[in-house]
Amino acid sequence: MPVALRWSVVSLLGLLGLAGLVQLPLAPPLAMRTGAHTNQVLADLASQEADQEAAERATQLLSRFVGGEITRYFWGGFTGYLDVLGLEPPPDMEAQLREEPGMVQLLLVPHRVGRRFVARVQIVENVPRGVACSGTGQPGRFSADANGLQCPRGWRPLALSDPSRQG
């Protein structure tokens, strides 16, 4: 063991021993603390965890939606029904499906106020292209370029499970 590493370990153990001798108060784990501030921190953490879980469920559903619609297109056209694709929206989100000639879009609106999730598949130069995004408010105009379909301004793209379907 190198000398510097030995001295680092010995110093750290010495500091911990000194803290024990002078009885420095060590804070208990966050879940063991009491008080209004701790309760607020724990509530914020629970809210963040719920938002993250909702985002994961939405991303998974939107990925399956994009893949299903691209497949459906090659079998005769887009569908305006989730059950035809074998999909069901999460119980904590409202699904708004919109179909137009050459385009289909799924907007997921969580019951709680927060981010929204949208997936769109449309024909770009006779090829179906799809993208999934998250943001706030109503999604604006989607744009298409050489890289495929792009999210509306102010919305962030979500990673689809199969990058070849992202277009």
NORHU-V208254 format. One record per residue. N is the residue number from 1. RES is the residue in one letter. PHI is phi in radians with two decimals (none if undefined). OMEGA is omega in degrees with one decimal (NA if undefined). Layout:
# NORHU-V208254
n & res & phi & omega
N & RES & PHI & OMEGA
N & RES & PHI & OMEGA
This chain:
# NORHU-V208254
n & res & phi & omega
1 & M & none & -179.9
2 & P & -1.06 & -176.3
3 & V & -1.08 & -178.3
4 & A & -1.08 & 179.6
5 & L & -1.16 & 178.3
6 & R & -1.07 & -179.5
7 & W & -1.12 & 178.6
8 & S & -1.11 & -179.8
9 & V & -1.15 & -180.0
10 & V & -1.10 & 179.6
11 & S & -1.13 & 179.9
12 & L & -1.09 & 178.7
13 & L & -1.12 & 177.7
14 & G & -1.11 & 178.4
15 & L & -1.15 & 176.8
16 & L & -1.12 & 177.4
17 & G & -1.14 & 178.6
18 & L & -1.11 & 178.6
19 & A & -1.06 & 178.2
20 & G & -1.21 & -179.7
21 & L & -1.18 & -178.7
22 & V & -1.56 & 176.4
23 & Q & 0.97 & 174.4
24 & L & -1.16 & -179.9
25 & P & -1.27 & 176.1
26 & L & -1.77 & -177.8
27 & A & -1.26 & 176.5
28 & P & -1.23 & 177.0
29 & P & -0.99 & -174.1
30 & L & -0.96 & -177.5
31 & A & -1.19 & -178.7
32 & M & -1.60 & -178.7
33 & R & -1.38 & 177.4
34 & T & -2.15 & 177.9
35 & G & 2.18 & -176.6
36 & A & -1.13 & -178.5
37 & H & -1.11 & 179.4
38 & T & -1.12 & 178.8
39 & N & -1.08 & 179.1
40 & Q & -1.16 & 178.7
41 & V & -1.08 & 179.6
42 & L & -1.14 & 177.8
43 & A & -1.14 & 178.1
44 & D & -1.11 & 178.3
45 & L & -1.12 & 178.1
46 & A & -1.12 & 178.5
47 & S & -1.13 & 178.2
48 & Q & -1.11 & 179.1
49 & E & -1.14 & 178.1
50 & A & -1.11 & 177.9
51 & D & -1.11 & 179.7
52 & Q & -1.14 & 178.4
53 & E & -1.13 & 177.7
54 & A & -1.10 & 178.9
55 & A & -1.11 & 178.8
56 & E & -1.15 & 178.3
57 & R & -1.11 & -179.7
58 & A & -1.13 & -179.9
59 & T & -1.08 & 179.0
60 & Q & -1.11 & 179.9
61 & L & -1.14 & -179.3
62 & L & -1.13 & 177.5
63 & S & -1.11 & 178.0
64 & R & -1.16 & 177.7
65 & F & -1.10 & -179.5
66 & V & -1.06 & 179.4
67 & G & -1.08 & 179.8
68 & G & -1.14 & 180.0
69 & E & -1.20 & 177.1
70 & I & -1.11 & 177.5
71 & T & -1.11 & 179.3
72 & R & -1.04 & -179.2
73 & Y & -1.02 & -179.3
74 & F & -1.25 & 178.2
75 & W & -1.73 & 174.2
76 & G & 2.35 & 176.9
77 & G & 2.34 & 179.5
78 & F & -1.23 & 175.1
79 & T & -2.12 & 178.3
80 & G & -1.73 & -177.2
81 & Y & -2.26 & 179.4
82 & L & -1.20 & -177.3
83 & D & -1.14 & 176.0
84 & V & -1.13 & 178.6
85 & L & -1.51 & -178.1
86 & G & 1.32 & -177.4
87 & L & -1.99 & 177.4
88 & E & -2.46 & -179.6
89 & P & -1.18 & 176.0
90 & P & -1.03 & -176.9
91 & P & -1.12 & -178.9
92 & D & -1.68 & -179.3
93 & M & -2.40 & 174.0
94 & E & -1.67 & 179.8
95 & A & -1.82 & 176.4
96 & Q & -2.10 & -177.0
97 & L & -1.84 & 179.8
98 & R & -2.25 & 179.7
99 & E & -2.21 & 175.5
100 & E & -2.38 & 176.7
101 & P & -1.00 & 178.0
102 & G & 1.38 & -177.4
103 & M & -2.75 & 171.7
104 & V & -2.48 & -174.7
105 & Q & -2.44 & 176.5
106 & L & -2.10 & 176.5
107 & L & -1.94 & 176.4
108 & L & -1.87 & -179.2
109 & V & -2.01 & 178.0
110 & P & -1.09 & 178.5
111 & H & -1.11 & 175.3
112 & R & -1.42 & 177.5
113 & V & -1.20 & -179.9
114 & G & 2.83 & -179.6
115 & R & -1.13 & 171.7
116 & R & -2.03 & -176.8
117 & F & -2.30 & -179.0
118 & V & -2.42 & 172.6
119 & A & -2.25 & -179.7
120 & R & -2.40 & 173.8
121 & V & -2.21 & 177.9
122 & Q & -2.56 & -179.2
123 & I & -1.46 & 176.7
124 & V & -2.17 & -178.1
125 & E & 0.94 & 177.7
126 & N & 1.13 & 178.0
127 & V & -2.25 & 177.3
128 & P & -1.24 & 178.2
129 & R & -2.19 & -178.8
130 & G & -2.32 & 177.0
131 & V & -2.64 & 175.0
132 & A & -2.15 & -174.1
133 & C & -2.46 & 172.8
134 & S & -2.29 & 180.0
135 & G & -3.12 & 179.6
136 & T & -2.13 & -179.8
137 & G & 1.34 & 177.1
138 & Q & -1.53 & 178.1
139 & P & -1.16 & 178.5
140 & G & -1.49 & -176.7
141 & R & -1.37 & 173.3
142 & F & -1.47 & 177.6
143 & S & -2.10 & 178.8
144 & A & -2.15 & 175.7
145 & D & -2.47 & -177.5
146 & A & -1.08 & -179.8
147 & N & -1.52 & 180.0
148 & G & 1.98 & -178.2
149 & L & -1.46 & -177.9
150 & Q & -2.02 & 178.8
151 & C & -1.14 & 174.8
152 & P & -1.11 & 179.1
153 & R & -1.03 & 179.4
154 & G & 1.54 & 178.2
155 & W & -1.84 & -177.9
156 & R & -1.84 & 178.6
157 & P & -1.23 & 174.8
158 & L & -1.81 & 179.1
159 & A & -1.36 & 176.0
160 & L & -1.41 & -174.9
161 & S & -1.16 & 178.4
162 & D & -2.11 & -175.2
163 & P & -1.02 & 179.9
164 & S & -1.19 & 179.0
165 & R & -1.53 & -174.4
166 & Q & -1.22 & 174.6
167 & G & 1.30 & NA
